[in-house]
Structures are given as C-alpha cells and as structure tokens.
Amino acid sequence: MLDRFPEYINPLSLAEKHREYKGELSVLSMQRLSELLINSEGWVHFQLLFSKQGKVATITGEIEAEVYLECQNCLGTMVHVVRKTVQLGIINSTDEIKQLSDHFEPLVQSEDKIAFREIVEDEIILSIPDVPKHTEVCLEQALGKTENELEEGIQKESPFSILKDLKKTGV
C-alpha cells in the first residue's frame, strides 16, 4: 500500500500491478468540488485498490470526507458526511459497458492517463445531494422563527393607528 500517489495514473497499468493507494487530499485542492461548497476546509481520506476482474481493470475502495454545504431551507452551513464505497470498472468506450459486472460503475478512460485526484473528486461530487438540507428540525426552526416574528408584529402598534385617531377627531 502506498501513501504517496502520482498526479496522473494509468489505471490499466496499476490494475496489472495490483496497486493500492491510501492517503488524504485537501478539499481545497479540488477546484470543482470547492466551487460547490460553502467552505473548502477539511480533508478527503481514501483507500483505492487497482486490480482486475477477468479482463476488466477495476478500482475499488472507500472514500470518506466531511464537506460543508449551504442548507436550502435555512441557508445556513451544514455538514455533509461522505462515506462512499468505490466500485469502478475501467472501459475505453461506452460500447464496453456490457463487459462490466452489475455492481461496477463505468469509468470511461479516453486517454492513457487519468488525474488521480479527479477520480476521488468525481466520487465526492456524485455523493452531494442536488438540494442539500438539514434534517426536518431545520425547517421547523425556520418556520418557528417566522411565527414568532409574526406574533411580535401583531403586538406592535400599527403606524396607521395615528390616522385612525385623526379620523375620529375630524382633523
């Protein structure tokens, strides 16, 4: 198992050698992911094994991270925990998808080399919900604040009450 990893890899070559990489990447170093987050702090931990199943090169392993998203209910910061099992089958074109076992997702390799960081980044991006939200408590709290604000508004004197008094006095 290797703690260091190259910037670009040839997955087919690594699968032949049965290589395993374990380590961490800064969330900040993943530009596409950082653009989706409210805060780019933190680390992504990964353990990926490159091997072969029959004639198909595969990448299997685990990716874990905590990323900070904007809740679409309250617009506050929320932590999204990513614990992703990776099961990718390396193919050269979409015509080869039939060669993959059902539990493998296709990873189309159009060039000899792939950016290692992008494999990890893609898996995290795919795990982010389309509409991130806190639990139901978030919505209830947001609604609770609105109701309290409404109650306070009812208790306050209306600025038009002066006009009502003027009408009574005939001014």
Residue pairs with C-beta under 8 A, 6 or more apart in sequence:
1 20
1 21
1 22
1 47
2 19
2 20
2 21
2 22
3 21
3 22
3 23
4 23
5 21
5 23
5 116
6 116
7 115
7 116
7 117
8 113
8 114
8 115
8 116
9 50
9 113
9 114
9 115
9 116
10 112
10 113
10 114
11 50
11 57
11 59
11 90
11 107
11 109
11 114
12 57
12 90
12 109
14 50
14 57
15 50
15 51
15 52
15 57
15 58
15 59
15 90
16 52
16 57
17 50
18 49
18 50
18 51
18 52
19 49
19 50
20 47
20 48
20 49
20 50
20 61
21 46
21 47
21 48
21 50
21 116
22 46
22 47
22 48
23 45
23 46
24 43
24 44
24 45
24 46
25 43
25 44
25 46
25 117
25 120
26 42
26 43
26 44
27 33
27 34
27 37
27 40
27 41
27 42
27 43
27 44
27 65
27 67
28 34
28 40
28 41
29 117
30 44
30 117
30 120
30 121
30 124
32 121
32 125
33 40
33 67
33 121
33 124
33 125
34 40
36 69
36 125
36 128
37 67
37 68
37 69
38 68
38 69
38 70
38 77
39 68
39 77
40 68
41 68
42 65
42 66
42 67
42 68
43 65
44 63
44 64
44 65
44 82
44 120
44 124
45 63
45 64
45 65
46 61
46 62
46 63
46 64
46 120
47 61
47 62
48 59
48 60
48 61
48 63
48 86
48 119
48 120
49 59
49 60
49 61
50 57
50 58
50 59
51 57
51 58
51 60
52 58
53 89
53 101
53 104
55 99
56 89
56 90
56 91
56 99
56 100
56 101
56 104
57 89
57 90
58 87
58 88
58 89
58 90
58 104
59 86
59 87
59 88
59 90
59 107
59 119
60 85
60 86
60 87
60 88
61 85
61 86
62 83
62 84
62 85
62 86
63 82
63 83
63 84
63 86
63 120
63 123
63 124
64 81
64 82
64 83
64 84
65 81
65 82
65 124
66 79
66 80
66 81
66 82
67 79
67 80
67 82
67 124
67 128
68 77
68 78
68 79
68 80
69 77
69 78
69 79
69 80
69 128
69 129
69 132
70 76
70 77
70 78
70 132
71 77
71 78
71 132
71 133
71 134
71 138
72 131
72 132
72 133
73 133
73 134
73 138
73 139
73 142
74 134
74 138
74 139
74 141
74 142
76 134
76 138
78 132
78 133
78 134
78 138
80 127
80 128
80 129
80 132
82 124
82 127
82 128
84 123
84 124
84 127
86 123
87 103
87 104
87 105
88 104
88 105
88 106
88 107
88 119
89 99
89 100
89 101
89 104
89 105
89 106
89 107
90 107
90 109
91 97
91 99
91 100
91 106
91 107
91 108
91 109
92 108
92 109
92 110
93 108
94 106
94 108
96 106
97 106
100 106
107 114
107 119
133 139
